[in-house]
């Protein structure tokens, strides 16, 4: 009789340990997945930042110069243009950054 009780207690302990291990493994996998998402988001932000730096550098080089309108290049750089008022535009570049510009 006592042997059966001890055997039952041992089975309960092993089952509880297995459940705890499974729970910890699931938590670890969820944490790893979340870290991968955060790393991916960070990489995308860095790429967008580099892209915008390139755009602003190109715009700075073209400042005060007459340039030829290149529809293909403009469409690659600009997401949309919003009219703020009769003298101002808001140019929103791909990646979400915006730049206010005065109309000449």
N, C-alpha and C positions, 0 to 999 in steps of 0.2 A: 504494500500500500504506500508506504513512504517513498519507495522507489518511483512509483507512478507520479506522485506529487512533485518530486524533484525533476523528473523527466518533463512534466508539463511546464514547470517553472523555467526550465532551461529552454524549451521550445519558445515560450513567450519572450524570453530575453533575446534570443537569436532573431525572432521575428521583429521585435522592436528595434534592434540594432540595424537590421536590413532595411526597415522602413525609414529610419533616420538617415542611413547612408544614401538611400534613393532620393530622399528629400534634399539632402545636401548636394547631391550630384545634379539634381534638377535646378537648384538655385545657382550652382556654379555655371551650368550651361546657359542659363538665362543671363547671368552677369557677363559671360563671355560674348553672347550675342549682342547685348547692349553696348559693350565696349567696341565691338566691331562696327556697330551703327555710328557711334560717336566718332571713331576714327575716320569712317567714310564721310561723315558730315564735315569734319575738319579738313579733310583732303579736298572736298568740293569747295569749301570756303576759300582755301588757299589758292586753288585753281582760278576761282572767280576773281580773287584779289589780284592775281598776276595778270589775268586777262584785262582787268580794268586799268591796271598800271600801264600796260602796253597801249591801251586806247588813249589814256591821258597823255602819255609820252608822245604818241603820234600826233595828238591834237596840239600839243605844245610846240612841236616842230613845225606844224602848219600855221601857227598863229601869225597873224598879220601878213599872210600870203594869199594871193588869189590861187585857189585850187580848182581843179576840174572836178565836177560832180561825177562820182563813180557810184552808180546805183547799187552794184553788187557789194562793194565795200561798205557802203552806208547800211545796207540791210543786214550785213553780218555784225555790225557794231551796235546798231540802235534797235531797241525793243519798241519804243514808241516816243512820240513827241506830243506834249500837252501844251495848250495855249493857256497861260496864266492870265495875261491881260494884253492890252494892245501893244505893249512894249517888251513883254517877257515870254519866253518859252521855257518849258522844262523838258530837257532831253533825258530820257531814261535808257540807259545802256543795258545790254544783255547782262544778266547777273544782278540786276536790281539797283545799281548805283545811278543816281540822277545828278544832273548838272544844269543849273539855271543859266540861260543865255539871253542877252538883250538883242532885240531885233534892230537891224541897222536901217 
